[in-house]
Amino acid sequence: KMTQYLPPNLLALFAPRDPLPFAPPLDKPSWLKKTPWLYSGVGSFLHVFEDPKDTPDPTFGETREEKIERK
């Protein structure tokens, strides 16, 4: 092992952590619960989107040739 030749300050980086404290399990796993899933579609958010006709045309940056031509 190469770690035995490390100085103590670097050897401390490879020391194992304390074990995690025990937490009792929950009542049931989420996939076994009988509650209905409250999923909904995106139809209720359609009013938030803008109309594609109102979207401005994309603007592009200056190409290398245009930059050289400008200088």
Sine and cosine of phi, psi and omega as CSV:
sin_phi,cos_phi,sin_psi,cos_psi,sin_omega,cos_omega
0.00,0.00,0.66,-0.75,0.02,-1.00
-1.00,0.05,-0.31,0.95,-0.07,-1.00
-0.94,0.35,-0.34,0.94,-0.01,-1.00
-0.94,0.33,-0.28,0.96,-0.01,-1.00
-1.00,-0.09,0.00,1.00,-0.01,-1.00
-0.98,0.19,0.47,-0.88,0.09,-1.00
-0.94,0.34,0.33,-0.94,-0.09,-1.00
-0.86,0.51,-0.55,0.84,-0.02,-1.00
-0.93,0.37,-0.56,0.83,0.06,-1.00
-0.99,0.15,-0.52,0.85,0.03,-1.00
-0.90,0.43,-0.50,0.86,0.02,-1.00
-0.91,0.41,-0.43,0.90,0.02,-1.00
-0.93,0.36,-0.42,0.91,-0.04,-1.00
-0.99,-0.15,0.08,1.00,0.00,-1.00
-0.95,0.32,0.62,-0.79,0.02,-1.00
-0.93,0.36,0.50,-0.87,0.04,-1.00
-0.98,0.21,0.24,-0.97,0.10,-1.00
-0.92,0.39,0.51,-0.86,0.03,-1.00
-0.92,0.40,0.45,-0.89,0.02,-1.00
-0.93,0.36,0.59,-0.81,0.04,-1.00
-0.94,0.35,0.53,-0.85,-0.01,-1.00
-0.95,0.31,0.74,-0.67,0.09,-1.00
-0.87,-0.49,0.80,-0.60,0.00,-1.00
-0.90,0.43,0.53,-0.85,-0.03,-1.00
-0.91,0.41,0.42,-0.91,0.05,-1.00
-0.94,0.33,0.10,-0.99,-0.06,-1.00
-0.86,0.51,-0.75,0.66,0.04,-1.00
-0.53,-0.85,0.48,-0.88,0.13,-0.99
-0.91,0.42,0.45,-0.89,-0.09,-1.00
-0.89,0.45,-0.49,0.87,-0.03,-1.00
-0.98,0.20,-0.18,0.98,0.04,-1.00
-0.99,-0.17,-0.12,0.99,-0.01,-1.00
-0.96,0.29,0.55,-0.84,-0.06,-1.00
-1.00,-0.05,0.15,0.99,-0.01,-1.00
-0.95,0.30,0.61,-0.79,0.01,-1.00
-0.95,0.30,0.56,-0.83,0.04,-1.00
-0.97,0.23,0.70,-0.72,-0.05,-1.00
-0.99,-0.16,0.84,0.54,0.04,-1.00
-1.00,0.08,0.55,-0.84,0.10,-1.00
-0.63,-0.77,0.30,-0.96,-0.02,-1.00
-0.99,0.12,-0.12,-0.99,0.00,-1.00
-0.99,-0.12,0.06,1.00,-0.03,-1.00
-0.87,0.49,-0.51,0.86,-0.01,-1.00
-0.96,0.27,-0.19,0.98,-0.01,-1.00
-0.97,-0.24,0.06,1.00,-0.06,-1.00
-0.90,0.45,-0.46,0.89,0.00,-1.00
-0.94,0.35,-0.30,0.95,-0.02,-1.00
-0.98,0.19,-0.49,0.87,-0.03,-1.00
-0.96,0.29,0.50,-0.86,0.03,-1.00
-1.00,0.03,0.37,-0.93,0.02,-1.00
-0.95,0.31,0.73,-0.68,0.00,-1.00
-0.87,0.50,-0.43,0.90,0.03,-1.00
-0.94,0.34,-0.45,0.89,-0.02,-1.00
-1.00,0.04,-0.11,0.99,-0.03,-1.00
-0.96,0.27,0.78,-0.63,0.01,-1.00
-0.94,0.33,0.39,-0.92,0.04,-1.00
-0.91,0.42,0.55,-0.84,0.00,-1.00
-0.93,0.37,0.57,-0.82,0.06,-1.00
-0.97,-0.25,0.69,-0.72,-0.04,-1.00
-0.95,-0.31,0.49,-0.87,0.02,-1.00
-0.95,0.31,0.10,-1.00,-0.03,-1.00
-0.97,0.23,0.73,-0.68,0.05,-1.00
-0.98,0.20,0.21,-0.98,-0.01,-1.00
-0.89,0.46,-0.65,0.76,-0.01,-1.00
-0.90,0.43,-0.66,0.75,0.02,-1.00
-0.92,0.40,-0.58,0.81,0.01,-1.00
-0.93,0.37,-0.67,0.74,0.03,-1.00
-0.92,0.40,-0.64,0.77,0.00,-1.00
-0.91,0.42,-0.58,0.82,-0.01,-1.00
-0.93,0.36,-0.56,0.83,-0.04,-1.00
-0.98,0.17,0.00,0.00,0.00,0.00
